């Protein structure tokens, strides 16, 4: 294994309150705004750990041009992927809190202060996530009238209920802050996963820890077509990895909650997965269709899933 090379390492002279982790790969036009939004935070007691995953655009040259005592910059000699990079940066952290970050997104100026304050008030939580504004590729905020009624502290039981309904509770790594102590107990991100390792991490953390939700919108989350999870050719991998996570979730919830969870999934998530299977068969991709069928059948009663699918399509 070739370890990343530290290009520049600065020391602020004391342990920071929070470590911000930023993996970069071909950050393009969004990287500068994302990075500057971290450096311009109201709360200044942080370290910013950045790893460039062998970018072939000008990202690394830009990163090298930034001189700030809070930054440590690393570079891979070859592309390793998101979750390897997060794990490497975690191994370099010096703080009790880990704020995950992304090259496309923008922090509001109070973001870090709010996360640090929230975790100080709730030291028992495994991780927290915040509200966010969704922006398009031009930085324009998309209107969202949905009111999130999720409580501030989410028990293990409630987290499981939400996971069965929506999958990843946070929706993205960029609005998440993790307790290092909790992370030390559950281990690092699963690098064998390419899509769902964040979902897997939240489910592992939530097994023995409450989860925190900051209703305030602390970031702008960019929604654009180049995101890996929106690439249809990776959907089968997404479903495979999701099923692994759900099998693990099933292993620690009560029998009653598992039955309720599967029923919830048949009305929502499984309908989506089933739709992907049908689309594969209809376009003649029998191999992928069979893969979906095998995955769904290994997790739930495929006959019941079929009933819920056709009921949803007929009655809405």
C-alpha positions as CSV (number, residue, x, y, z in Angstrom):
1,X,0.0,0.0,0.0
2,X,1.4,3.4,-0.9
3,X,0.7,6.0,1.7
4,X,-0.3,9.5,0.8
5,X,2.5,12.0,0.9
6,X,2.3,15.0,3.2
7,X,2.9,18.1,1.0
8,X,2.5,20.7,3.7
9,X,1.8,20.3,7.4
10,X,1.2,23.3,9.7
11,X,0.8,23.3,13.5
12,X,-1.4,25.7,15.4
13,X,0.5,24.7,18.6
14,X,-2.5,23.1,20.4
15,X,-5.1,20.5,19.8
16,X,-8.0,22.0,17.8
17,X,-11.7,21.5,18.8
18,X,-12.7,20.0,15.5
19,X,-11.0,18.5,12.5
20,X,-12.5,19.3,9.1
21,X,-11.8,16.5,6.5
22,X,-11.9,17.4,2.8
23,X,-11.2,14.8,0.2
24,X,-10.6,16.3,-3.2
25,X,-10.7,14.8,-6.7
26,X,-10.9,17.2,-9.7
27,X,-12.6,19.9,-7.6
28,X,-13.0,22.2,-10.6
29,X,-14.8,25.5,-10.3
30,X,-16.5,24.6,-7.0
31,X,-13.4,23.8,-4.9
32,X,-12.3,27.4,-4.2
33,X,-15.6,28.5,-2.8
34,X,-15.9,25.3,-0.8
35,X,-12.5,25.7,0.8
36,X,-12.8,29.4,1.4
37,X,-16.1,28.8,3.2
38,X,-14.2,26.7,5.7
39,X,-11.4,29.2,6.2
40,X,-13.9,32.0,6.7
41,X,-15.8,30.4,9.6
42,X,-16.7,32.4,12.6
43,X,-15.3,29.6,14.8
44,X,-11.5,29.4,14.2
45,X,-10.3,26.7,16.5
46,X,-10.2,23.9,13.9
47,X,-7.7,22.0,11.7
48,X,-8.4,21.4,8.0
49,X,-7.1,18.2,6.6
50,X,-7.2,17.9,2.8
51,X,-6.2,15.0,0.6
52,X,-5.9,15.2,-3.1
53,X,-6.8,11.9,-4.7
54,X,-4.5,12.2,-7.7
55,X,-6.5,15.0,-9.5
56,X,-5.7,15.6,-13.1
57,X,-7.1,19.1,-13.2
58,X,-5.7,22.2,-11.5
59,X,-7.0,21.3,-8.0
60,X,-3.7,20.3,-6.4
61,X,-1.9,23.4,-7.7
62,X,-4.7,25.5,-6.2
63,X,-4.5,23.7,-2.9
64,X,-0.7,24.1,-2.7
65,X,-1.1,27.9,-3.2
66,X,-3.1,28.3,0.0
67,X,-1.0,29.1,3.1
68,X,-2.9,28.8,6.3
69,X,-1.6,27.4,9.6
70,X,-4.7,25.3,10.1
71,X,-4.2,23.3,6.9
72,X,-2.5,20.0,6.4
73,X,-2.4,18.9,2.8
74,X,-1.8,15.3,1.5
75,X,-1.6,13.8,-1.9
76,X,-2.2,10.2,-3.1
77,X,0.2,8.8,-5.7
78,X,-2.8,7.1,-7.3
79,X,-6.6,7.4,-7.1
80,X,-7.9,5.6,-4.0
81,X,-11.6,6.6,-3.7
82,X,-13.6,8.6,-1.2
83,X,-13.8,6.2,1.7
84,X,-10.1,5.4,1.7
85,X,-9.4,9.1,1.7
86,X,-11.8,9.7,4.6
87,X,-10.2,6.9,6.6
88,X,-6.7,8.2,6.0
89,X,-7.6,11.7,7.1
90,X,-9.4,10.3,10.2
91,X,-6.0,8.6,11.1
92,X,-4.4,12.1,11.0
93,X,-6.9,13.9,13.2
94,X,-6.1,15.5,16.5
95,X,-9.6,16.6,17.6
96,X,-12.5,15.0,19.5
97,X,-14.9,16.0,16.7
98,X,-14.7,15.2,13.0
99,X,-16.5,17.4,10.5
100,X,-16.8,15.7,7.1
101,X,-16.7,18.0,4.2
102,X,-17.1,18.0,0.4
103,X,-15.5,19.9,-2.5
104,X,-18.8,20.9,-4.1
105,X,-20.6,22.4,-1.1
106,X,-20.5,25.6,0.9
107,X,-20.5,26.2,4.7
108,X,-22.5,29.0,6.2
109,X,-20.2,31.1,8.5
110,X,-21.7,29.7,11.7
111,X,-21.5,26.0,10.7
112,X,-18.5,24.9,12.8
113,X,-19.5,26.9,15.8
114,X,-23.0,25.3,15.8
115,X,-21.7,21.8,15.5
116,X,-19.1,22.3,18.3
117,X,-21.7,23.9,20.6
118,X,-24.2,21.1,19.8
119,X,-21.8,18.3,20.6
120,X,-20.7,20.0,23.8
121,X,-24.4,20.1,24.9
122,X,-24.9,16.5,23.9
123,X,-21.7,14.6,24.5
124,X,-23.4,11.2,24.4
125,X,-24.3,11.3,20.7
126,X,-22.4,9.3,18.1
127,X,-22.8,11.8,15.3
128,X,-25.0,14.8,14.3
129,X,-26.2,16.2,11.0
130,X,-27.8,19.6,10.2
131,X,-30.3,21.2,8.0
132,X,-29.2,22.4,4.6
133,X,-30.1,24.5,1.6
134,X,-30.0,22.7,-1.7
135,X,-28.2,24.7,-4.4
136,X,-27.9,24.0,-8.2
137,X,-24.7,24.0,-10.2
138,X,-25.0,27.8,-10.4
139,X,-25.2,28.2,-6.6
140,X,-28.9,29.2,-6.7
141,X,-31.0,27.9,-3.7
142,X,-33.7,25.5,-4.7
143,X,-37.1,26.2,-3.0
144,X,-38.0,23.6,-0.4
145,X,-41.2,24.0,1.6
146,X,-40.9,20.7,3.4
147,X,-40.8,21.0,7.2
148,X,-38.6,18.5,9.0
149,X,-40.2,17.4,12.2
150,X,-37.3,15.1,13.3
151,X,-36.5,15.7,17.0
152,X,-33.2,17.1,18.1
153,X,-32.1,13.9,19.7
154,X,-32.8,10.7,17.7
155,X,-32.8,7.4,19.7
156,X,-31.5,4.2,18.2
157,X,-35.0,3.0,17.8
158,X,-36.1,6.1,15.9
159,X,-32.9,6.1,13.8
160,X,-33.7,2.5,12.7
161,X,-37.3,3.5,11.8
162,X,-36.0,6.4,9.7
163,X,-33.3,4.2,8.0
164,X,-36.0,1.7,6.9
165,X,-38.0,4.5,5.4
166,X,-35.4,6.7,3.8
167,X,-32.0,5.0,4.0
168,X,-29.2,7.4,5.0
169,X,-30.6,9.8,7.6
170,X,-28.1,12.5,6.8
171,X,-28.4,12.2,3.0
172,X,-24.8,13.3,2.5
173,X,-21.5,13.4,4.3
174,X,-21.1,17.1,4.1
175,X,-23.7,17.9,6.8
176,X,-22.3,15.4,9.3
177,X,-20.1,15.7,12.4
178,X,-18.8,12.6,14.1
179,X,-17.7,12.0,17.7
180,X,-14.2,10.6,17.5
181,X,-14.8,8.6,20.6
182,X,-17.8,6.9,19.0
183,X,-15.9,6.4,15.8
184,X,-13.1,4.7,17.7
185,X,-15.6,2.1,19.0
186,X,-17.3,1.2,15.7
187,X,-14.3,1.4,13.3
188,X,-13.6,3.2,10.1
189,X,-15.6,3.5,6.9
190,X,-16.0,0.3,4.9
191,X,-13.6,0.8,2.0
192,X,-15.1,-2.1,0.1
193,X,-18.2,0.0,-0.5
194,X,-18.2,2.7,-3.2
195,X,-21.6,4.2,-2.6
196,X,-23.2,3.3,0.7
197,X,-20.3,3.4,3.2
198,X,-21.7,6.5,4.7
199,X,-25.1,4.9,5.3
200,X,-23.3,1.9,6.7
201,X,-21.4,4.2,9.1
202,X,-24.5,6.0,10.4
203,X,-26.2,2.6,11.1
204,X,-23.2,1.3,13.0
205,X,-22.8,4.5,15.0
206,X,-26.6,4.5,15.8
207,X,-26.5,1.0,17.2
208,X,-25.3,2.2,20.6
209,X,-25.4,6.0,20.4
210,X,-28.2,8.6,20.0
211,X,-28.0,10.7,16.9
212,X,-28.2,14.5,16.9
213,X,-30.1,16.7,14.4
214,X,-29.4,20.5,14.2
215,X,-32.5,21.9,12.5
216,X,-30.7,25.1,11.5
217,X,-29.4,25.1,7.9
218,X,-25.6,25.1,8.2
219,X,-24.5,24.3,4.7
220,X,-25.4,24.7,1.1
221,X,-25.5,21.2,-0.5
222,X,-24.9,21.3,-4.3
223,X,-27.1,19.1,-6.4
224,X,-25.7,18.3,-9.9
225,X,-25.6,15.6,-12.5
226,X,-22.0,14.5,-12.0
227,X,-22.5,13.0,-8.5
228,X,-21.6,9.3,-8.4
229,X,-24.8,8.2,-6.7
230,X,-26.9,9.6,-9.6
231,X,-25.1,7.6,-12.2
232,X,-27.5,4.9,-13.3
233,X,-24.7,2.4,-14.1
234,X,-23.8,2.3,-10.4
235,X,-27.4,1.7,-9.2
236,X,-26.8,-2.1,-8.9
237,X,-23.8,-1.4,-6.7
238,X,-25.9,1.0,-4.7
239,X,-28.6,-1.6,-4.1
240,X,-26.1,-4.3,-3.3
241,X,-24.4,-2.2,-0.7
242,X,-27.7,-0.9,0.8
243,X,-28.8,-4.5,1.2
244,X,-25.7,-5.2,3.2
245,X,-26.5,-2.3,5.5
246,X,-30.1,-3.4,6.0
247,X,-29.0,-6.9,6.8
248,X,-26.8,-5.4,9.6
249,X,-29.6,-3.2,10.8
250,X,-31.9,-6.2,11.0
251,X,-29.3,-7.9,13.2
252,X,-29.6,-5.5,16.1
253,X,-33.2,-4.2,16.1
254,X,-36.1,-6.1,17.8
255,X,-38.1,-8.7,15.9
256,X,-41.1,-6.4,16.0
257,X,-39.2,-3.4,14.6
258,X,-37.6,-5.6,11.9
259,X,-41.1,-6.7,10.8
260,X,-42.3,-3.1,10.8
261,X,-39.2,-2.0,9.0
262,X,-39.6,-4.5,6.2
263,X,-43.2,-3.5,5.8
264,X,-42.2,0.1,5.6
265,X,-39.5,-0.7,3.0
266,X,-42.0,-2.6,0.8
267,X,-44.0,0.6,0.5
268,X,-41.0,2.8,-0.3
269,X,-37.4,1.7,-0.8
270,X,-38.2,-1.8,-2.2
271,X,-40.6,-0.2,-4.7
272,X,-37.7,1.8,-6.0
273,X,-35.3,-1.2,-6.1
274,X,-38.0,-3.3,-7.8
275,X,-38.5,-0.5,-10.4
276,X,-34.8,-0.7,-11.2
277,X,-35.1,-4.5,-11.7
278,X,-38.1,-4.1,-14.0
279,X,-36.3,-1.4,-16.1
280,X,-33.3,-3.7,-16.5
281,X,-35.5,-6.6,-17.8
282,X,-37.4,-4.2,-20.1
283,X,-34.3,-2.9,-21.8
284,X,-33.0,-6.5,-22.2
285,X,-30.3,-6.4,-19.6
286,X,-31.1,-9.8,-18.2
287,X,-27.9,-10.2,-16.2
288,X,-28.5,-7.0,-14.2
289,X,-32.2,-7.8,-13.8
290,X,-31.3,-11.1,-12.3
291,X,-28.8,-9.5,-10.0
292,X,-31.6,-7.2,-8.7
293,X,-33.9,-10.2,-8.3
294,X,-31.3,-12.1,-6.3
295,X,-30.6,-9.2,-4.0
296,X,-34.2,-8.4,-3.3
297,X,-35.1,-12.1,-2.9
298,X,-32.3,-12.6,-0.4
299,X,-33.6,-9.8,1.8
300,X,-37.4,-10.0,1.6
301,X,-40.3,-12.0,0.3
302,X,-40.2,-11.2,-3.4
303,X,-43.9,-12.1,-3.8
304,X,-44.9,-9.5,-1.2
305,X,-42.6,-7.0,-2.8
306,X,-44.3,-7.6,-6.1
307,X,-47.7,-7.0,-4.6
308,X,-46.6,-3.7,-3.1
309,X,-44.9,-2.7,-6.3
310,X,-48.0,-3.2,-8.5
311,X,-50.3,-1.7,-5.9
312,X,-48.1,1.4,-5.9
313,X,-48.0,1.7,-9.7
314,X,-51.8,1.2,-10.0
315,X,-53.1,3.1,-7.0
316,X,-50.2,5.5,-6.3
